[in-house]
Amino acid sequence: MLTEDTVKEALGRIRPQLQADGGDLEFVSLEPDGKVYVKLTGACGSCPMATMTLKQGVERFLKDTVPGVTEVVQAF
């Protein structure tokens, strides 16, 4: 079942990879349609590769591990 807790738990498993590069992310919200909003912080917030990290890394990981996630969107 798709809940904020399952999304936050999964994000907690991917955060160490972002932190290793000086970045991080914060959970912002989960919409009923499965969109997850996160805020990239630290080095990730200003990195020119942030969109790729978000889509190719975070979104792919969440879709693979949390049934019901449809998209990950950066909140500003």
N, C-alpha and C positions, 0 to 999 in steps of 0.2 A: 504494500500500500504506500502511496506517495504522501509523505508527510514532511513537515519542516525538519523534524528530528532525523529522518533517514537521509535527507539532503545534507544537513549539517554534519552528520556522521561521515558521509562519503567525502565531503569537502575536507574534513579533518584528515583524511587519509592522503589527499593530494597536496595539502598545504606544505608539508616538509620539502617537497620538490621545489616549490616556489620560494620558500624561505631560504633554501640553499643558494639561490641566486640573488638574494637580497630583496625579494618581493614577498607579497602575501596577498590574501584576498579575504573579504568580509562578506558573509551572507547578508543580503538585504531583504529579499522576499521570495515567496513562492506563490505563483498565480494558479488559479484553478485549472488553467489549460496546460499546466506542466512547465511553464516558463520559470526559470530560476534567475533571479537578479542578484548579481554579485558586484562588489566594488574591488577593483585591483588597487593595491596600495604598495608603498615602498618603490623599489626599482621597477616593479611591474606596472605601476601607475603611469610612468612616463616613458616606458620602453616602446620603441617603434614596432616591436614584434608582439605587443600586447594582444592585438586582435587574434593573431595566430595562436598564441598561448591559450587564449580564452576558448576559441572554437576547436582547434586541433587537440588541445590538451584537456582543459577542464570540461568542456561540453562533451567530448567523446567519452571521457572517463565516467561522467555522471550518467550519460545515456546507457553505457554498458553495465553500470552497477546499480542504478536506481530505476526500476521500471516506472514509466510514466513521465519521466523528464523529456520534454520536447525540444527545449532550446535553453541555452545559457546566454544571458544578455548582460552587458556591462552597465551598471547604474552609475550615474555621475553625481 
